[in-house]
Amino acid sequence: METISRISSMLETARELTLEAAQSAGGSKGLRSNSSSRGLTSAQIKKLLESRNERDVLEGMRKVIALMYQSESSLQYFSAVVKNVANPNIEVKKLVYIYLLHQAEAEPDLALLSINAIQKSLTDQNPQVRVMALRTMSGIRVPVISQIVSLAIKRGCGDMSPHVRKAAALAIPKCYRLNPNTLPQLTEYLSTLLGDSQYFVVGPAVSAFLDVCPDRLDLIHKHYRSLVKKLVDMDEWSQLATLRLLTIYARKCFPRRTQKVKKAGPKGFYDEDDAPSHEEAAGEDTGEEVVVLDPDLELFLRACKPLLQSRTSAVIVSVVRCYLYLGTPEYLESAIGPLVALVRCPQDIQYVALYNIVAVALRAPAPFAKYVSHFLVHSTDPPHIWRLKLEVLTIIFPHLGMHWKGVILSELEHFSRGSNPELVRESVRAIGRCAQSDPRTSKHCLRVLLSQISSADENLVSESLTVIRHLIQQDPLSHKQTVIQLAKYLDTTTSPEARASIIWLVGEFASVDPENNIAPDVLRILAKRFADETEVVKQQIVLLGAKVYLQHLLQTHPPQQPPPKPAQTEQEDSNAWAETQDSSGAAEQQQSQEQLPEKPPEEDRITLLWRYILLLARYDVSYDLRDRARLYKALLANPNATQLATLLLQAPKPVPHAPSPSDSRKDLLIGTSTLVVGPDAGYHGLRGYEPLPDWVPAGQEPDRSLRDQGMMMESTTIERGAGTGTGLTASERLDRALREHERESSAAAARGKKIAPTGTTNNNRPKTLDEWLNDEDEESEEEEEEEEETESEYDEEEEEEEEETESGEEETDSEEEDEEEEEEDDDEEEEESDEGESHERKGLLKKEDEDVLLGRA
């Protein structure tokens, strides 16, 4: 029957090849036939699906899948497709499973008809069929079959094929979404899969663990070190999941410990110089704190280093995240180079990489100093790229040498004079941030900004003045001449915002040096053209007039505090009261007698100027300006009551600080989408965002022996595998064979025997290939003979037992002794034959392992 099926399949294949050749050679006729086949009706497609010919069924399934991916209705073929779920052709079975995954939710009752056939496929001899069946069963979103899916996963966890076990791991989250009540069973399956010996099974198991029960870290203790060892061999998606899991595990299981280390000072030439200093002798602490890593945590950090050479940018960013939040500065410095290399990737990866670089640089900017050339802005960079590059340059600016600082400032000055208004604005702001972060370059930055005030670009002038104002507010005493120089630009500057900023600076900082106060002269000049100014400038002129008049009042009418009243007796109080009454009466009498007119005091120029400014503002068209003028007039109406005006007009202004644009994202976790999206993602970020947990306090961490149990279990499995020869790599098998050979050689030497080296004959000559093959044939024959002997012995024993039960005769003591002697002789012969066979097998095993290792090397 097998021969007939093979012949029929060969004929079918030949027929398909002939038809394909005829269609390709037919030209336009073939095209017409293809176009006609594309327009099949639903009845014709159903006829193909119900055909007994596998080729027709396959063609019908292709038509149905094409309709499904074209967003056309294909539910009418559901019953016909389900009938083919038990088709032995694997290509048809694949297409049927794809159809069920997409359409089962729409027709759950009909989908249940295919469950029995899919369950039978779980026991198929082909691992690929078992994988497809398990994937399809878990993908059918029908809650009724959740227990069946759980049993299928249980069977898949114990499957001999690692691909089936991988499919079982991937099916666990799907089963959990179908029915969350299956969590206890799924947790047991996950515990089994996390300890699998194959790395491509452990990776999906970690992903399923993060989806199903991420808080059950007690399941990870015994598998921690095996996960760390398998991390390098996993695929990219599994590496991302494992790095995320182990990062959380390290925060919750390894406390952050520090240790004080003494600073290494210069050693003296003589031994006497090595004596402790007076500070050390007095017990003072002269050391610095250094982070002490747990051995298991350091094992994980060392295992992450090879991943920095990964082709996937997400893996590199994840390793940087581990080093930033778990490691020491030395580990982080080793990861900066691969992270910066992502800037040479395409723009989408470059954009995400720059956001992560900014987040890391805000915490540790020094390691990026030697990679400054990678962040220079190119002419082809889009706006979202050069913004981040400028931000990185300003962050690492204080940690650069003077050469690179000059290069960066020259680049920023060049871009500030460009035609792109956004680039001009960001470049000027970057110059201001550079001046704030490094006071040694603030003078040079100020000269660059002052040279740009005379520009015709109003955008450049206004931004430059804003930055200059921030720099002056940081140290007003050292910028007296800067304010005077800015006042000279009032005659040439036409930008309203720029003129308003200069007037505010004059009014705020011109009074720092009372001897060289230029504010009254500036106010006098501005009052001439008050009517021609814009509203923003008028508001600042009125404010400048109020400040100048207040300063004048404080100089001419200084506030005086009344002297303290001395203590007086009652008699002195009565006498003083009488004297005041007499004096007041005399004064009133003299005033009534001499009523002479008094001359009004002459007003000074500043008072006249202030009244003129108020008069101009009183008849202005802006009601806002009129309200401001009335407010300032009321505040300064009484020359002897200027306390409130002083609090309002001369209050100390906070020193402005221009932070980095991404400073608000500094606390976000790197490697996440929330870091890129930023505040637009909302307060809690995108869905699924979780910050890293805090370090576990010292003394509350899990016991380290829990992780040692995993190593003990691994060693026991290796020893069990050593007895069977399964589940071991070639190197482990070779080491085991060598240990056994050394053990037996030492035992033989103790007995006075000699054992020939493995892979040689008794004459110390290396074996040839024919001798190896002959040894294998002899071993196989000996094994067959042993099996026959043992079977015959078992048959004889059974016959003897039956005879004894039937006859009921008792054996004599002599017969028992003879049988025992015969059994002892047989046992000795079997032991000798077993020893010879073990020597030959070990020699062959060692030779095979050596060949495997040499082949790998």
C-alpha angles and dihedrals in degrees: 000000000000090000091052092050091050092050091048092050091049091051091049091051091049089050092053092049090050092051093048091050091049092050093049092047093044094073112187091008089059090049091052091050091050092048090049092049090052091061097059117152123235091254091055092048091050089049090054091049092050094046121116091222112094092212092057091046090051091050091049092050090051090054092050093049090048090053091048094053090046088062092247124138113273101160091103089072095051097105093045091049094048090056089063095053090101094048110134092218107100094209091056090046091054093053092046091052091049090052092049093051091056102037106030093091091058093051107028095162094055091043090060089063090068096051095087092052091047090050090054089052089059088072095046118130092232111082090207091060091049091051092051092047093051092045092050095046092051092044096055101098098214112127093207093073096051093111091048089051090050091054090047090053090050090053091046092053090060096042119125093227114080090210090062091049089051090052089050091054091050091048094057097080090047091053090048091054090050094052122001089194089077090070097109091054093044091050090058091050090050092051089055095046094047088062094050117132094226117083095211089059094048093053096060089041090058091049090050090048091055090050099044110030112359092161096059095092089153087080091059099055097084093040098044099100094041089053090052091051094048094046095092095052097049125102120256097265092049091047091054092051093045093048090051093048095046092047091057090042092053092051092051100039107032117060120216108250128182131195131199114236125190117243113250106239128188113289121230126239095239128052091244090067091063092067116117117271125243091259092054091044089052089053098248118154112242098164135095131236117257126189114247113209125212112246092240091048091049089050089057094047092050091049089055095059097081089054090068086078092057121130091225116085093206091061091052092050090049091053090050088051090054092050093045097050100030111022139063128264090265092061092045093051091055090056098049094081096056089044093053090047088068088071087077091058125096117296097262092054091039091055094053092042092053092053090053091045090054091049092051093043091054087061101034113012099161098077091058094060095091092051095054093120090065091064100054111122118251126206091242096054115116119231096261090055101045091047091060092043091054089049092053091049092053092047095053094036096101091053096055131093123255092260095058092041089058091047092052094047090049090051092049092048090051093050092046089064095050130110098249107094094202092051090047092052095047093045093054091048090049090054089053092050090049090052092049095048096047115035091189091069097040093097092053091047090049092052090051092051094046090053090058097056092082091056121119091228106097091195091057093046095049093048092046092052091049091054091044090053090054091050093049092049090057092060113007096171093061094049102059094119091044091063091049090050091050091052089061090062091064090085094056105028114094100175110109093213091049094049091047091052093049093049091050091051092050092051094044102044107019091084092059088089106038093188093058098036108153097175097098092051092047090049091050092053094046093049091065092064098031094122092054096052125097122253094259091054092045091055091053091047091054090047090049090051091051092051093048093049091046090052089050092051092050090053098045099035107031112189110257125199117219113251116252115268112244121231114265136186124241093255092051090048092053093048092048091050091052092049092051090050091052094046093048092050092050091048092052091049092049092048092051091051097044110044100167122164116252125217116240114243115258114250118233124234097260091054091049090048091051092050090049092053090050090050092052092048092047092067098038120123093234112090089197091059091047091052091050092050092051090049094052091044091054092047093052098037095103112052091199095053107059100132095102093044090050091053092051102039103031100035112138110260119223114253107253118231121192106212125200112279091241095047090107089060096052094103094049118105113259118235093039132112091234089066090058097041093045124179091353088074091067132244096304096035126230122340111284096025112141125174121226115271120247122263113277111251116254111267095026097076121111118268115272091225088075089069091044089059089063091055091048091052090049092051092049091051089051091051091049090048088050090063093052099031092231130118093028130116122233093258092051091049090049092050091048092049091049093050092049091047092051091047093051094043091053090049091048091048088054089054091048096251131129125224120202116235116265113268095023137092127239089269090059089250118138114251120251126227092258090053091051091051092046090051090052092050091048091050092050091049092048091050091052091049091050091051091050091048093050091048092050091048091051091049092050092049091050091050091049091050091050091049091049092051092047099045098031091209119151122229120237125241093250092054090050091051091049092049091048091051091049091049091049090052091049091049091051091050091048091049091051092049090046091051091052092047092047091052091051093045093048091050091049092045092050092049092049092049091049090052091049093050093046089049091052092046 
